[in-house]
Amino acid sequence: MTHYDPIYGELLTSKEVSSLTGFTLNQLRNHRQRIETSPFSFVRQGGTSWYRKDDIDLWLEQNGGIEYEYITPPNAKTAPLRHQGTDSKQREYLDKLTRITTKNAWSKWYGFFVDQAGWKGNPYDDSRAWMTHYWKLAENEDLTEVYPSVIDFNKMRQNDPHRYWPAMTYAMRKAMSEVHGWEATDEEILQAPVGEVPPSKLES
C-alpha cells in the first residue's frame, strides 16, 4: 500500500516498484543489500524499505523500464511467441488483463464496473452477456440453456462456482477493455490463466 511522508513525499513498496520498473523483488532486495549496485535511493524504516515515487518516476522517464530479453540457445526448442510484434501500449493492456483473475474479478472489478465506470449500457445485462459469450468460446456450452432465467443465473456464484468464476473473470476483462478503450481480442481475453476455481481468498 502506498505511504505518504511529509518529507519524502509519496512512498512505494517494493512490489509497486517491481510492477512499475520490471525489476523482480529479489533484484530489488539484492540492490538494497549491495547499495552500490542499486539504481534507486530508498527509505528505510526499521525493517521496512520504501522507494520515493519521485525517484521512480525520474528513473522511468530516463530509462523507460526494463525490457524482456528472450534468449534462445542454438539447440533450444522454442514454441512460437504469442502476439509477436506487440507494441508497448498493447503490451501494457495485456499485462493489465492478466491481473484480472478469479480473486478480484467480482470483488474489485465487478463493483467498479457496476458502480463507478460510468458504463452507458446496463452493466448487469452486459456482464451476463459477456459471461455467456466467453464461456461458450472457452467450454462450448451455452450458459443461457443451463440457467435460462436471470434469477438462476445470478445464483450461479453460490451454486455453480466452477462455471461462474472463469466466466466472470472473462467478462470483467472484456468490461475493462471496453471501459478503457483497449482493443483486446477474444483470444487475448481468454488466454491468460483465470486463477483458482473457486478462489480460496477474495481480494478487495
DOLO-387452 format. One record per residue (C-alpha): residue number from 1; residue in three letters; chain; z, x, y. Coordinates in steps of 0.05 Angstrom, whole numbers, plus 32768, in hexadecimal, padded with zeros to 4 digits. Layout:
BEGIN
<rec><num>NUM</num><residuo>ala</residuo><cadena>A</cadena><Z>Z</Z><X>X</X><Y>Y</Y></rec>
...
***
This chain:
BEGIN
<rec><num>1</num><residuo>met</residuo><cadena>A</cadena><Z>8000</Z><X>8000</X><Y>8000</Y></rec>
<rec><num>2</num><residuo>thr</residuo><cadena>A</cadena><Z>7FEE</Z><X>801A</X><Y>8045</Y></rec>
<rec><num>3</num><residuo>his</residuo><cadena>A</cadena><Z>8029</Z><X>8032</X><Y>806F</Y></rec>
<rec><num>4</num><residuo>tyr</residuo><cadena>A</cadena><Z>802C</Z><X>803A</X><Y>80BA</Y></rec>
<rec><num>5</num><residuo>asp</residuo><cadena>A</cadena><Z>8054</Z><X>8070</X><Y>80DE</Y></rec>
<rec><num>6</num><residuo>pro</residuo><cadena>A</cadena><Z>805B</Z><X>8072</X><Y>812A</Y></rec>
<rec><num>7</num><residuo>ile</residuo><cadena>A</cadena><Z>804E</Z><X>80BD</X><Y>812B</Y></rec>
<rec><num>8</num><residuo>tyr</residuo><cadena>A</cadena><Z>801A</Z><X>80C7</X><Y>80F4</Y></rec>
<rec><num>9</num><residuo>gly</residuo><cadena>A</cadena><Z>7FF8</Z><X>8083</X><Y>80FA</Y></rec>
<rec><num>10</num><residuo>glu</residuo><cadena>A</cadena><Z>7FDC</Z><X>805E</X><Y>80BE</Y></rec>
<rec><num>11</num><residuo>leu</residuo><cadena>A</cadena><Z>7FED</Z><X>8081</X><Y>807D</Y></rec>
<rec><num>12</num><residuo>leu</residuo><cadena>A</cadena><Z>7FC7</Z><X>807A</X><Y>803C</Y></rec>
<rec><num>13</num><residuo>thr</residuo><cadena>A</cadena><Z>7FDE</Z><X>8082</X><Y>7FF4</Y></rec>
<rec><num>14</num><residuo>ser</residuo><cadena>A</cadena><Z>7FBD</Z><X>80B3</X><Y>7FC5</Y></rec>
<rec><num>15</num><residuo>lys</residuo><cadena>A</cadena><Z>7F9C</Z><X>8078</X><Y>7FA1</Y></rec>
<rec><num>16</num><residuo>glu</residuo><cadena>A</cadena><Z>7F7D</Z><X>8060</X><Y>7FE2</Y></rec>
<rec><num>17</num><residuo>val</residuo><cadena>A</cadena><Z>7F64</Z><X>80A6</X><Y>7FF4</Y></rec>
<rec><num>18</num><residuo>ser</residuo><cadena>A</cadena><Z>7F47</Z><X>80AD</X><Y>7FAE</Y></rec>
<rec><num>19</num><residuo>ser</residuo><cadena>A</cadena><Z>7F21</Z><X>806C</X><Y>7FB7</Y></rec>
<rec><num>20</num><residuo>leu</residuo><cadena>A</cadena><Z>7F06</Z><X>8080</X><Y>7FFB</Y></rec>
<rec><num>21</num><residuo>thr</residuo><cadena>A</cadena><Z>7EF4</Z><X>80C8</X><Y>7FED</Y></rec>
<rec><num>22</num><residuo>gly</residuo><cadena>A</cadena><Z>7EE3</Z><X>80CE</X><Y>7FA3</Y></rec>
<rec><num>23</num><residuo>phe</residuo><cadena>A</cadena><Z>7F19</Z><X>8102</X><Y>7F95</Y></rec>
<rec><num>24</num><residuo>thr</residuo><cadena>A</cadena><Z>7F40</Z><X>80F0</X><Y>7F56</Y></rec>
<rec><num>25</num><residuo>leu</residuo><cadena>A</cadena><Z>7F8B</Z><X>80E7</X><Y>7F58</Y></rec>
<rec><num>26</num><residuo>asn</residuo><cadena>A</cadena><Z>7F93</Z><X>8127</X><Y>7F30</Y></rec>
<rec><num>27</num><residuo>gln</residuo><cadena>A</cadena><Z>7F68</Z><X>814D</X><Y>7F61</Y></rec>
<rec><num>28</num><residuo>leu</residuo><cadena>A</cadena><Z>7F91</Z><X>8134</X><Y>7F9C</Y></rec>
<rec><num>29</num><residuo>arg</residuo><cadena>A</cadena><Z>7FD1</Z><X>8146</X><Y>7F77</Y></rec>
<rec><num>30</num><residuo>asn</residuo><cadena>A</cadena><Z>7FB7</Z><X>818C</X><Y>7F69</Y></rec>
<rec><num>31</num><residuo>his</residuo><cadena>A</cadena><Z>7FA4</Z><X>8195</X><Y>7FB2</Y></rec>
<rec><num>32</num><residuo>arg</residuo><cadena>A</cadena><Z>7FEA</Z><X>8181</X><Y>7FC8</Y></rec>
<rec><num>33</num><residuo>gln</residuo><cadena>A</cadena><Z>8008</Z><X>81B4</X><Y>7F98</Y></rec>
<rec><num>34</num><residuo>arg</residuo><cadena>A</cadena><Z>7FD8</Z><X>81EA</X><Y>7FAF</Y></rec>
<rec><num>35</num><residuo>ile</residuo><cadena>A</cadena><Z>7FD6</Z><X>81DC</X><Y>7FF9</Y></rec>
<rec><num>36</num><residuo>glu</residuo><cadena>A</cadena><Z>7FA3</Z><X>8212</X><Y>8009</Y></rec>
<rec><num>37</num><residuo>thr</residuo><cadena>A</cadena><Z>7F6E</Z><X>81EB</X><Y>7FE1</Y></rec>
<rec><num>38</num><residuo>ser</residuo><cadena>A</cadena><Z>7F7C</Z><X>81A7</X><Y>8000</Y></rec>
<rec><num>39</num><residuo>pro</residuo><cadena>A</cadena><Z>7F45</Z><X>8189</X><Y>802C</Y></rec>
<rec><num>40</num><residuo>phe</residuo><cadena>A</cadena><Z>7F78</Z><X>8159</X><Y>804A</Y></rec>
<rec><num>41</num><residuo>ser</residuo><cadena>A</cadena><Z>7FBA</Z><X>815F</X><Y>806F</Y></rec>
<rec><num>42</num><residuo>phe</residuo><cadena>A</cadena><Z>7FF0</Z><X>8132</X><Y>8053</Y></rec>
<rec><num>43</num><residuo>val</residuo><cadena>A</cadena><Z>8034</Z><X>8117</X><Y>8064</Y></rec>
<rec><num>44</num><residuo>arg</residuo><cadena>A</cadena><Z>806D</Z><X>8120</X><Y>8032</Y></rec>
<rec><num>45</num><residuo>gln</residuo><cadena>A</cadena><Z>80A8</Z><X>80F1</X><Y>8031</Y></rec>
<rec><num>46</num><residuo>gly</residuo><cadena>A</cadena><Z>80D8</Z><X>8104</X><Y>7FFA</Y></rec>
<rec><num>47</num><residuo>gly</residuo><cadena>A</cadena><Z>80AF</Z><X>80FF</X><Y>7FBA</Y></rec>
<rec><num>48</num><residuo>thr</residuo><cadena>A</cadena><Z>8078</Z><X>80D5</X><Y>7FDA</Y></rec>
<rec><num>49</num><residuo>ser</residuo><cadena>A</cadena><Z>803A</Z><X>80F1</X><Y>7FFC</Y></rec>
<rec><num>50</num><residuo>trp</residuo><cadena>A</cadena><Z>800F</Z><X>80CC</X><Y>802E</Y></rec>
<rec><num>51</num><residuo>tyr</residuo><cadena>A</cadena><Z>7FCD</Z><X>80DC</X><Y>8050</Y></rec>
<rec><num>52</num><residuo>arg</residuo><cadena>A</cadena><Z>7FBE</Z><X>80CC</X><Y>8098</Y></rec>
<rec><num>53</num><residuo>lys</residuo><cadena>A</cadena><Z>7F85</Z><X>809A</X><Y>809C</Y></rec>
<rec><num>54</num><residuo>asp</residuo><cadena>A</cadena><Z>7F6B</Z><X>80BE</X><Y>80DA</Y></rec>
<rec><num>55</num><residuo>asp</residuo><cadena>A</cadena><Z>7F64</Z><X>80FF</X><Y>80B2</Y></rec>
<rec><num>56</num><residuo>ile</residuo><cadena>A</cadena><Z>7F40</Z><X>80DC</X><Y>8079</Y></rec>
<rec><num>57</num><residuo>asp</residuo><cadena>A</cadena><Z>7F11</Z><X>80B8</X><Y>80A8</Y></rec>
<rec><num>58</num><residuo>leu</residuo><cadena>A</cadena><Z>7F01</Z><X>80FB</X><Y>80CA</Y></rec>
<rec><num>59</num><residuo>trp</residuo><cadena>A</cadena><Z>7EF3</Z><X>811C</X><Y>8087</Y></rec>
<rec><num>60</num><residuo>leu</residuo><cadena>A</cadena><Z>7EC7</Z><X>80E2</X><Y>8071</Y></rec>
<rec><num>61</num><residuo>glu</residuo><cadena>A</cadena><Z>7EA1</Z><X>80E5</X><Y>80B2</Y></rec>
<rec><num>62</num><residuo>gln</residuo><cadena>A</cadena><Z>7E93</Z><X>812F</X><Y>80A6</Y></rec>
<rec><num>63</num><residuo>asn</residuo><cadena>A</cadena><Z>7E88</Z><X>812E</X><Y>805B</Y></rec>
<rec><num>64</num><residuo>gly</residuo><cadena>A</cadena><Z>7E76</Z><X>80E7</X><Y>8047</Y></rec>
<rec><num>65</num><residuo>gly</residuo><cadena>A</cadena><Z>7EA0</Z><X>80E8</X><Y>8007</Y></rec>
<rec><num>66</num><residuo>ile</residuo><cadena>A</cadena><Z>7E94</Z><X>810B</X><Y>7FC5</Y></rec>
<rec><num>67</num><residuo>glu</residuo><cadena>A</cadena><Z>7E54</Z><X>80FA</X><Y>7FA0</Y></rec>
<rec><num>68</num><residuo>tyr</residuo><cadena>A</cadena><Z>7E51</Z><X>80F7</X><Y>7F55</Y></rec>
<rec><num>69</num><residuo>glu</residuo><cadena>A</cadena><Z>7E2C</Z><X>812F</X><Y>7F33</Y></rec>
<rec><num>70</num><residuo>tyr</residuo><cadena>A</cadena><Z>7E0E</Z><X>811E</X><Y>7EEF</Y></rec>
<rec><num>71</num><residuo>ile</residuo><cadena>A</cadena><Z>7E0A</Z><X>815D</X><Y>7EC6</Y></rec>
<rec><num>72</num><residuo>thr</residuo><cadena>A</cadena><Z>7DDE</Z><X>815B</X><Y>7E88</Y></rec>
<rec><num>73</num><residuo>pro</residuo><cadena>A</cadena><Z>7DDE</Z><X>8198</X><Y>7E5B</Y></rec>
<rec><num>74</num><residuo>pro</residuo><cadena>A</cadena><Z>7D9B</Z><X>81A9</X><Y>7E3A</Y></rec>
<rec><num>75</num><residuo>asn</residuo><cadena>A</cadena><Z>7DB0</Z><X>818F</X><Y>7DF5</Y></rec>
<rec><num>76</num><residuo>ala</residuo><cadena>A</cadena><Z>7DD7</Z><X>8152</X><Y>7E0D</Y></rec>
<rec><num>77</num><residuo>lys</residuo><cadena>A</cadena><Z>7DBF</Z><X>810C</X><Y>7DFA</Y></rec>
<rec><num>78</num><residuo>thr</residuo><cadena>A</cadena><Z>7DBE</Z><X>80E1</X><Y>7E38</Y></rec>
<rec><num>79</num><residuo>ala</residuo><cadena>A</cadena><Z>7DBA</Z><X>8095</X><Y>7E3C</Y></rec>
<rec><num>80</num><residuo>pro</residuo><cadena>A</cadena><Z>7D8F</Z><X>8078</X><Y>7E74</Y></rec>
<rec><num>81</num><residuo>leu</residuo><cadena>A</cadena><Z>7DB2</Z><X>8072</X><Y>7EB7</Y></rec>
<rec><num>82</num><residuo>arg</residuo><cadena>A</cadena><Z>7DC0</Z><X>802D</X><Y>7ED3</Y></rec>
<rec><num>83</num><residuo>his</residuo><cadena>A</cadena><Z>7DA5</Z><X>801D</X><Y>7F18</Y></rec>
<rec><num>84</num><residuo>gln</residuo><cadena>A</cadena><Z>7D82</Z><X>805F</X><Y>7F21</Y></rec>
<rec><num>85</num><residuo>gly</residuo><cadena>A</cadena><Z>7D70</Z><X>806A</X><Y>7F6A</Y></rec>
<rec><num>86</num><residuo>thr</residuo><cadena>A</cadena><Z>7DAA</Z><X>803E</X><Y>7F82</Y></rec>
<rec><num>87</num><residuo>asp</residuo><cadena>A</cadena><Z>7DB6</Z><X>8049</X><Y>7FCD</Y></rec>
<rec><num>88</num><residuo>ser</residuo><cadena>A</cadena><Z>7DFB</Z><X>8054</X><Y>7FEB</Y></rec>
<rec><num>89</num><residuo>lys</residuo><cadena>A</cadena><Z>7E02</Z><X>800C</X><Y>8003</Y></rec>
<rec><num>90</num><residuo>gln</residuo><cadena>A</cadena><Z>7DF1</Z><X>7FF0</X><Y>7FBE</Y></rec>
<rec><num>91</num><residuo>arg</residuo><cadena>A</cadena><Z>7E1F</Z><X>8021</X><Y>7F9D</Y></rec>
<rec><num>92</num><residuo>glu</residuo><cadena>A</cadena><Z>7E58</Z><X>800B</X><Y>7FCB</Y></rec>
<rec><num>93</num><residuo>tyr</residuo><cadena>A</cadena><Z>7E51</Z><X>7FC1</X><Y>7FBA</Y></rec>
<rec><num>94</num><residuo>leu</residuo><cadena>A</cadena><Z>7E48</Z><X>7FCF</X><Y>7F70</Y></rec>
<rec><num>95</num><residuo>asp</residuo><cadena>A</cadena><Z>7E89</Z><X>7FF6</X><Y>7F72</Y></rec>
<rec><num>96</num><residuo>lys</residuo><cadena>A</cadena><Z>7EAC</Z><X>7FBB</X><Y>7F94</Y></rec>
<rec><num>97</num><residuo>leu</residuo><cadena>A</cadena><Z>7E91</Z><X>7F8B</X><Y>7F60</Y></rec>
<rec><num>98</num><residuo>thr</residuo><cadena>A</cadena><Z>7EAE</Z><X>7FB4</X><Y>7F27</Y></rec>
<rec><num>99</num><residuo>arg</residuo><cadena>A</cadena><Z>7EF3</Z><X>7FAD</X><Y>7F47</Y></rec>
<rec><num>100</num><residuo>ile</residuo><cadena>A</cadena><Z>7EF1</Z><X>7F62</X><Y>7F3F</Y></rec>
<rec><num>101</num><residuo>thr</residuo><cadena>A</cadena><Z>7F10</Z><X>7F58</X><Y>7EFA</Y></rec>
<rec><num>102</num><residuo>thr</residuo><cadena>A</cadena><Z>7F38</Z><X>7F25</X><Y>7ED3</Y></rec>
<rec><num>103</num><residuo>lys</residuo><cadena>A</cadena><Z>7F77</Z><X>7F40</X><Y>7EF3</Y></rec>
<rec><num>104</num><residuo>asn</residuo><cadena>A</cadena><Z>7F63</Z><X>7F2D</X><Y>7F3A</Y></rec>
<rec><num>105</num><residuo>ala</residuo><cadena>A</cadena><Z>7F28</Z><X>7EFE</X><Y>7F35</Y></rec>
<rec><num>106</num><residuo>trp</residuo><cadena>A</cadena><Z>7F53</Z><X>7EC0</X><Y>7F3A</Y></rec>
<rec><num>107</num><residuo>ser</residuo><cadena>A</cadena><Z>7F92</Z><X>7ED7</X><Y>7F5E</Y></rec>
<rec><num>108</num><residuo>lys</residuo><cadena>A</cadena><Z>7F6F</Z><X>7EFF</X><Y>7F94</Y></rec>
<rec><num>109</num><residuo>trp</residuo><cadena>A</cadena><Z>7F25</Z><X>7EF0</X><Y>7F99</Y></rec>
<rec><num>110</num><residuo>tyr</residuo><cadena>A</cadena><Z>7F24</Z><X>7EA6</X><Y>7F88</Y></rec>
<rec><num>111</num><residuo>gly</residuo><cadena>A</cadena><Z>7F5A</Z><X>7E98</X><Y>7FBC</Y></rec>
<rec><num>112</num><residuo>phe</residuo><cadena>A</cadena><Z>7F33</Z><X>7EBF</X><Y>7FEF</Y></rec>
<rec><num>113</num><residuo>phe</residuo><cadena>A</cadena><Z>7EF2</Z><X>7E9C</X><Y>7FDF</Y></rec>
<rec><num>114</num><residuo>val</residuo><cadena>A</cadena><Z>7F11</Z><X>7E56</X><Y>7FE2</Y></rec>
<rec><num>115</num><residuo>asp</residuo><cadena>A</cadena><Z>7F3F</Z><X>7E5F</X><Y>801E</Y></rec>
<rec><num>116</num><residuo>gln</residuo><cadena>A</cadena><Z>7F26</Z><X>7E97</X><Y>804A</Y></rec>
<rec><num>117</num><residuo>ala</residuo><cadena>A</cadena><Z>7EDD</Z><X>7EAA</X><Y>803E</Y></rec>
<rec><num>118</num><residuo>gly</residuo><cadena>A</cadena><Z>7EC0</Z><X>7E73</X><Y>8069</Y></rec>
<rec><num>119</num><residuo>trp</residuo><cadena>A</cadena><Z>7E90</Z><X>7E5F</X><Y>8032</Y></rec>
<rec><num>120</num><residuo>lys</residuo><cadena>A</cadena><Z>7E61</Z><X>7E28</X><Y>804A</Y></rec>
<rec><num>121</num><residuo>gly</residuo><cadena>A</cadena><Z>7E59</Z><X>7E08</X><Y>8006</Y></rec>
<rec><num>122</num><residuo>asn</residuo><cadena>A</cadena><Z>7E8F</Z><X>7DE9</X><Y>7FDA</Y></rec>
<rec><num>123</num><residuo>pro</residuo><cadena>A</cadena><Z>7EB5</Z><X>7E25</X><Y>7FBD</Y></rec>
<rec><num>124</num><residuo>tyr</residuo><cadena>A</cadena><Z>7ED0</Z><X>7DFE</X><Y>7F82</Y></rec>
<rec><num>125</num><residuo>asp</residuo><cadena>A</cadena><Z>7E8D</Z><X>7DE2</X><Y>7F6D</Y></rec>
<rec><num>126</num><residuo>asp</residuo><cadena>A</cadena><Z>7E69</Z><X>7E24</X><Y>7F7A</Y></rec>
<rec><num>127</num><residuo>ser</residuo><cadena>A</cadena><Z>7E9D</Z><X>7E4B</X><Y>7F52</Y></rec>
<rec><num>128</num><residuo>arg</residuo><cadena>A</cadena><Z>7E95</Z><X>7E1C</X><Y>7F17</Y></rec>
<rec><num>129</num><residuo>ala</residuo><cadena>A</cadena><Z>7E49</Z><X>7E21</X><Y>7F1B</Y></rec>
<rec><num>130</num><residuo>trp</residuo><cadena>A</cadena><Z>7E4C</Z><X>7E6E</X><Y>7F1C</Y></rec>
<rec><num>131</num><residuo>met</residuo><cadena>A</cadena><Z>7E7D</Z><X>7E6F</X><Y>7EE2</Y></rec>
<rec><num>132</num><residuo>thr</residuo><cadena>A</cadena><Z>7E4D</Z><X>7E44</X><Y>7EBA</Y></rec>
<rec><num>133</num><residuo>his</residuo><cadena>A</cadena><Z>7E10</Z><X>7E6D</X><Y>7ECD</Y></rec>
<rec><num>134</num><residuo>tyr</residuo><cadena>A</cadena><Z>7E2D</Z><X>7EB0</X><Y>7EBB</Y></rec>
<rec><num>135</num><residuo>trp</residuo><cadena>A</cadena><Z>7E50</Z><X>7E98</X><Y>7E7C</Y></rec>
<rec><num>136</num><residuo>lys</residuo><cadena>A</cadena><Z>7E0C</Z><X>7E7E</X><Y>7E65</Y></rec>
<rec><num>137</num><residuo>leu</residuo><cadena>A</cadena><Z>7DEC</Z><X>7EC2</X><Y>7E73</Y></rec>
<rec><num>138</num><residuo>ala</residuo><cadena>A</cadena><Z>7E25</Z><X>7EE9</X><Y>7E52</Y></rec>
<rec><num>139</num><residuo>glu</residuo><cadena>A</cadena><Z>7E34</Z><X>7EBD</X><Y>7E16</Y></rec>
<rec><num>140</num><residuo>asn</residuo><cadena>A</cadena><Z>7DFA</Z><X>7E8C</X><Y>7E11</Y></rec>
<rec><num>141</num><residuo>glu</residuo><cadena>A</cadena><Z>7E2A</Z><X>7E52</X><Y>7E14</Y></rec>
<rec><num>142</num><residuo>asp</residuo><cadena>A</cadena><Z>7E29</Z><X>7E18</X><Y>7E46</Y></rec>
<rec><num>143</num><residuo>leu</residuo><cadena>A</cadena><Z>7E6F</Z><X>7E0C</X><Y>7E62</Y></rec>
<rec><num>144</num><residuo>thr</residuo><cadena>A</cadena><Z>7E5C</Z><X>7DC8</X><Y>7E7C</Y></rec>
<rec><num>145</num><residuo>glu</residuo><cadena>A</cadena><Z>7E50</Z><X>7DB2</X><Y>7E34</Y></rec>
<rec><num>146</num><residuo>val</residuo><cadena>A</cadena><Z>7E93</Z><X>7DCD</X><Y>7E1E</Y></rec>
<rec><num>147</num><residuo>tyr</residuo><cadena>A</cadena><Z>7EB6</Z><X>7DB1</X><Y>7E5B</Y></rec>
<rec><num>148</num><residuo>pro</residuo><cadena>A</cadena><Z>7E8D</Z><X>7D77</X><Y>7E75</Y></rec>
<rec><num>149</num><residuo>ser</residuo><cadena>A</cadena><Z>7EC0</Z><X>7D5D</X><Y>7EA8</Y></rec>
<rec><num>150</num><residuo>val</residuo><cadena>A</cadena><Z>7EDB</Z><X>7D82</X><Y>7EE4</Y></rec>
<rec><num>151</num><residuo>ile</residuo><cadena>A</cadena><Z>7F22</Z><X>7D73</X><Y>7ECE</Y></rec>
<rec><num>152</num><residuo>asp</residuo><cadena>A</cadena><Z>7F16</Z><X>7D94</X><Y>7E8A</Y></rec>
<rec><num>153</num><residuo>phe</residuo><cadena>A</cadena><Z>7EF2</Z><X>7DCF</X><Y>7EAB</Y></rec>
<rec><num>154</num><residuo>asn</residuo><cadena>A</cadena><Z>7F2D</Z><X>7DDB</X><Y>7ED9</Y></rec>
<rec><num>155</num><residuo>lys</residuo><cadena>A</cadena><Z>7F5D</Z><X>7DDD</X><Y>7E9D</Y></rec>
<rec><num>156</num><residuo>met</residuo><cadena>A</cadena><Z>7F36</Z><X>7E16</X><Y>7E7E</Y></rec>
<rec><num>157</num><residuo>arg</residuo><cadena>A</cadena><Z>7F63</Z><X>7E4C</X><Y>7E9B</Y></rec>
<rec><num>158</num><residuo>gln</residuo><cadena>A</cadena><Z>7F9E</Z><X>7E33</X><Y>7E73</Y></rec>
<rec><num>159</num><residuo>asn</residuo><cadena>A</cadena><Z>7F7A</Z><X>7E17</X><Y>7E36</Y></rec>
<rec><num>160</num><residuo>asp</residuo><cadena>A</cadena><Z>7F41</Z><X>7E47</X><Y>7E2C</Y></rec>
<rec><num>161</num><residuo>pro</residuo><cadena>A</cadena><Z>7F4F</Z><X>7E8B</X><Y>7E4D</Y></rec>
<rec><num>162</num><residuo>his</residuo><cadena>A</cadena><Z>7F1B</Z><X>7EB0</X><Y>7E24</Y></rec>
<rec><num>163</num><residuo>arg</residuo><cadena>A</cadena><Z>7EE4</Z><X>7E88</X><Y>7E45</Y></rec>
<rec><num>164</num><residuo>tyr</residuo><cadena>A</cadena><Z>7F05</Z><X>7E7F</X><Y>7E89</Y></rec>
<rec><num>165</num><residuo>trp</residuo><cadena>A</cadena><Z>7F17</Z><X>7EC6</X><Y>7E9E</Y></rec>
<rec><num>166</num><residuo>pro</residuo><cadena>A</cadena><Z>7ED3</Z><X>7EE8</X><Y>7E93</Y></rec>
<rec><num>167</num><residuo>ala</residuo><cadena>A</cadena><Z>7EAF</Z><X>7EAD</X><Y>7EB2</Y></rec>
<rec><num>168</num><residuo>met</residuo><cadena>A</cadena><Z>7EDD</Z><X>7EAD</X><Y>7EEE</Y></rec>
<rec><num>169</num><residuo>thr</residuo><cadena>A</cadena><Z>7ED4</Z><X>7EF8</X><Y>7EF7</Y></rec>
<rec><num>170</num><residuo>tyr</residuo><cadena>A</cadena><Z>7E89</Z><X>7EF2</X><Y>7EF7</Y></rec>
<rec><num>171</num><residuo>ala</residuo><cadena>A</cadena><Z>7E8D</Z><X>7EB7</X><Y>7F27</Y></rec>
<rec><num>172</num><residuo>met</residuo><cadena>A</cadena><Z>7EB8</Z><X>7EDD</X><Y>7F59</Y></rec>
<rec><num>173</num><residuo>arg</residuo><cadena>A</cadena><Z>7E89</Z><X>7F19</X><Y>7F56</Y></rec>
<rec><num>174</num><residuo>lys</residuo><cadena>A</cadena><Z>7E51</Z><X>7EE9</X><Y>7F68</Y></rec>
<rec><num>175</num><residuo>ala</residuo><cadena>A</cadena><Z>7E7C</Z><X>7EC8</X><Y>7F9E</Y></rec>
<rec><num>176</num><residuo>met</residuo><cadena>A</cadena><Z>7E8C</Z><X>7F0A</X><Y>7FC0</Y></rec>
<rec><num>177</num><residuo>ser</residuo><cadena>A</cadena><Z>7E43</Z><X>7F1F</X><Y>7FBC</Y></rec>
<rec><num>178</num><residuo>glu</residuo><cadena>A</cadena><Z>7E2F</Z><X>7EDF</X><Y>7FE0</Y></rec>
<rec><num>179</num><residuo>val</residuo><cadena>A</cadena><Z>7E67</Z><X>7EE3</X><Y>8014</Y></rec>
<rec><num>180</num><residuo>his</residuo><cadena>A</cadena><Z>7E58</Z><X>7F2B</X><Y>8026</Y></rec>
<rec><num>181</num><residuo>gly</residuo><cadena>A</cadena><Z>7E0D</Z><X>7F2A</X><Y>801E</Y></rec>
<rec><num>182</num><residuo>trp</residuo><cadena>A</cadena><Z>7E09</Z><X>7F5A</X><Y>7FE4</Y></rec>
<rec><num>183</num><residuo>glu</residuo><cadena>A</cadena><Z>7DC7</Z><X>7F54</X><Y>7FBF</Y></rec>
<rec><num>184</num><residuo>ala</residuo><cadena>A</cadena><Z>7DE7</Z><X>7F58</X><Y>7F7A</Y></rec>
<rec><num>185</num><residuo>thr</residuo><cadena>A</cadena><Z>7DBD</Z><X>7F44</X><Y>7F3F</Y></rec>
<rec><num>186</num><residuo>asp</residuo><cadena>A</cadena><Z>7DD8</Z><X>7F1B</X><Y>7F04</Y></rec>
<rec><num>187</num><residuo>glu</residuo><cadena>A</cadena><Z>7DD4</Z><X>7F5A</X><Y>7EDA</Y></rec>
<rec><num>188</num><residuo>glu</residuo><cadena>A</cadena><Z>7DFF</Z><X>7F81</X><Y>7F0C</Y></rec>
<rec><num>189</num><residuo>ile</residuo><cadena>A</cadena><Z>7E33</Z><X>7F49</X><Y>7F0D</Y></rec>
<rec><num>190</num><residuo>leu</residuo><cadena>A</cadena><Z>7E37</Z><X>7F46</X><Y>7EC1</Y></rec>
<rec><num>191</num><residuo>gln</residuo><cadena>A</cadena><Z>7E34</Z><X>7F90</X><Y>7EAF</Y></rec>
<rec><num>192</num><residuo>ala</residuo><cadena>A</cadena><Z>7E79</Z><X>7FA9</X><Y>7EC5</Y></rec>
<rec><num>193</num><residuo>pro</residuo><cadena>A</cadena><Z>7EB5</Z><X>7F9D</X><Y>7E96</Y></rec>
<rec><num>194</num><residuo>val</residuo><cadena>A</cadena><Z>7EDB</Z><X>7F5E</X><Y>7EA8</Y></rec>
<rec><num>195</num><residuo>gly</residuo><cadena>A</cadena><Z>7F20</Z><X>7F78</X><Y>7E94</Y></rec>
<rec><num>196</num><residuo>glu</residuo><cadena>A</cadena><Z>7F53</Z><X>7F5C</X><Y>7E64</Y></rec>
<rec><num>197</num><residuo>val</residuo><cadena>A</cadena><Z>7F48</Z><X>7F17</X><Y>7E48</Y></rec>
<rec><num>198</num><residuo>pro</residuo><cadena>A</cadena><Z>7F77</Z><X>7EF6</X><Y>7E57</Y></rec>
<rec><num>199</num><residuo>pro</residuo><cadena>A</cadena><Z>7F94</Z><X>7F26</X><Y>7E8B</Y></rec>
<rec><num>200</num><residuo>ser</residuo><cadena>A</cadena><Z>7FDA</Z><X>7F3E</X><Y>7E7A</Y></rec>
<rec><num>201</num><residuo>lys</residuo><cadena>A</cadena><Z>7FEE</Z><X>7F44</X><Y>7EC3</Y></rec>
<rec><num>202</num><residuo>leu</residuo><cadena>A</cadena><Z>7FD0</Z><X>7F24</X><Y>7F00</Y></rec>
<rec><num>203</num><residuo>glu</residuo><cadena>A</cadena><Z>7FC7</Z><X>7F4A</X><Y>7F41</Y></rec>
<rec><num>204</num><residuo>ser</residuo><cadena>A</cadena><Z>7FD2</Z><X>7F27</X><Y>7F83</Y></rec>
***
